[in-house]
Amino acid sequence: MIISYNKLWKLLIDKKMNKKDLRLAAGVSTSVIAKLGKGENVTTDILLKICKVLDCDISEIMEIESE
């Protein structure tokens, strides 16, 4: 199974934010943003920080896809 953060990137567009805005608002590192961009695993704490900034649920920023 593959984790996809495509929903996150679409939500950023809808909220007129870029990755740098998200990084600064959520207080996460550039390496975290890079991991998200590559569809790699990040901790639940990080995902919750992002959800708090975007005022959304975790299901609105990620999904699990079959390979």
C-alpha positions in Angstrom: 0.0 0.0 0.0 1.1 3.5 -0.8 0.4 6.7 1.2 -0.7 9.6 -1.0 -0.7 13.2 0.1 -2.3 14.5 -3.1 -5.3 15.7 -1.1 -3.0 17.9 1.0 -1.5 19.6 -2.1 -5.0 20.2 -3.5 -6.2 21.6 -0.2 -3.2 24.0 -0.1 -4.2 25.3 -3.6 -7.8 25.8 -2.4 -6.5 27.7 0.6 -4.1 29.7 -1.5 -1.1 28.5 0.5 2.3 27.1 -0.7 4.5 24.6 0.9 6.6 27.2 2.6 3.5 28.8 4.2 2.4 25.4 5.5 5.9 24.7 6.8 6.1 27.9 8.8 2.5 27.8 10.1 2.8 24.2 11.2 6.3 24.6 12.6 7.7 21.6 10.6 11.0 21.3 8.9 11.8 21.4 5.2 12.7 17.7 5.4 9.2 16.9 6.5 7.7 18.8 3.6 10.1 16.9 1.3 9.0 13.5 2.8 5.4 14.5 2.2 6.2 15.4 -1.4 7.7 11.9 -1.9 4.8 10.2 -0.2 7.0 8.9 2.6 5.9 8.2 6.2 5.8 11.0 8.7 4.6 10.9 12.3 1.0 11.3 13.4 2.1 14.3 15.4 3.2 16.1 12.3 0.0 15.2 10.4 -2.0 16.6 13.4 -0.1 19.9 13.3 -0.9 20.2 9.6 -4.5 19.4 10.2 -4.7 22.1 12.9 -3.2 24.7 10.6 -5.6 23.8 7.8 -8.6 23.2 10.1 -9.3 19.8 8.6 -9.4 16.1 9.4 -6.6 13.7 8.7 -8.6 12.0 5.9 -8.7 15.3 4.1 -4.9 15.5 3.6 -4.0 11.8 3.0 -5.2 8.5 1.7 -3.9 5.0 1.3 -3.8 3.6 -2.2 -3.3 0.1 -3.3 -0.1 -0.5 -5.3 
